Amino acid sequence: MLLKVSPRGPLQGEIRVPGDKSISHRAVIAGALACGETVVENFLKGRDCLSTIACLRQVAGDIFRFDGPQLIINGRGREGWREPDDVLDCGNSGTTIRLLTGLLVAQPFFSVLTGDASLRRRPMGRVAAPLRQMGAQIDGREEGRFAPLAIRGSKLHGAEILLPVASAQVKSACILAALFAEGVTAIEEPAPSRDHTERMLAAAGARIEKEGRRITVYPGKELKPLHLRVPGDISSAAFFLVAASIVPGSHVVIKDVGLNPTRDGIVRVLRQMGADIAVKNLREEAGEPVGDLEVRAASLRGTEVRGEIIPTLIDEIPVLAVAALAAQGETVVRDAEELRVKESDRISMMVRELSKMGAAIEELPDGFVVKGGKPLKGAEVESHGDHRIAMALAVAGLIAERETVVHGAEWIDISYPGFAQDLQRLQEG
């Protein structure tokens, strides 16, 4: 599928982006573990989240149904969970395979998790290793480093776990396993990562304590069902934060966006670059801070992004590169080697595709250097099967001379069905 983008003047208007992908995944899992009816409003019906539902249906039964915009989950705890009679296909979703690995290692049956070609190339050893410290039995290609993963459920024990990377997926897998372990589990991460799992499970009644980078999980608590509204995904909002910042004369309001402090790095960095972003109507919903983001076009300047802020904007770095192209001066991104093991090697792919548009961008082992202010030209560019690259390239097309054609735009449906329509509506003002 092709997405054609041309500069057509300022972006004007108000939008709501889809529900947060990370929170939608976790709502499905929490609802399946709880006893009773969980109601999830504004659930993201993207491919990744639907993969989580499909896998859990094979294990927990037909407990999910959509009622208009709501997802209803009739959870039965682990009562009635069964060994799946087929391989669990996680599609393209790293969140699905990693979180379900943590969940399934404690279940009294055998299961196999796999995914598409892209997912089978992504590292799974970082999840398998800490779970094995708790007694998990996980096998897979190259000693569990890659999917398919074969899991033989077993009795787990509490452990002291020092995570190898600052990854919310790895941390969440360990937390889910720890809910069913015998004894207390303490998990320490090298840098703060998004904390949606801790917030949601605590709201559902789990005993989870957090002190600095250390999370302590006490098993044995039965989860209660929730009624929650998933906030708009800041990772999806980021594309329009950047677009409205770099297209002259733009003024856009993005309603009901999740502003979790472990996820708002893109707002902080854009403001550091001179972006005009205001937060309005700040409130809390289901334990998550939520607000409206009002953004106006502004003159941006280059900056340096590295260190502990990286995990708070790791998924937004592709579109941050586009902001850097429109900024005056040099922008340097370091410590982002995690981008190389996402849906694609996002460092190499963004450098390759933006270079086709005439960008002055240089690849680094753990990031890139952008020399901003150079005019872009429209080009034929490729998503490489990565939804965030596809959308970032579309945003770049807004400030390029002539039309930009994004090939592989169908991957956008992973996280933002309706992206092209929202973009068109804002261009039409």
ABEGO torsion letter per residue (X at the ends): XBBBBBBAEBBBEBBBBBBBAAAAAAAAAAAAABBEBBBBBGBBABAAAAAAAAAAAAAAEBABBBBEABBBBBBAEABGBBBBABBBBAEABAAAAAAAAAAAAABBBBBBBBBBAAAAABBAAAAAAAAAAAGBBBBEBGGGABOBBBBBBBBBBBBBBBBABBBAAAAAAAAAAAAABBEBBBBBBABBBBAAAAAAAAAAGBBBBBBEABBBBBBGBBBBBBBBBBBBBAAAAAAAAAAAAABBGBBBBBBGBBABAAAAAAAAAAAAAGBBBBBBGBBBBGGBBBBBBBBBBBBBBBBBBBEAAAAAAAAAAAAAAAAAAABBEBBBBBGAAAAAABABBAAAAAAAAAAAAGBBBBBBAAEBBBBBGBBBBBBBBBAGGBAAAAAAAAAAAAABBEBBBBBGAAAAAAABBGAAAAAAAAAAX
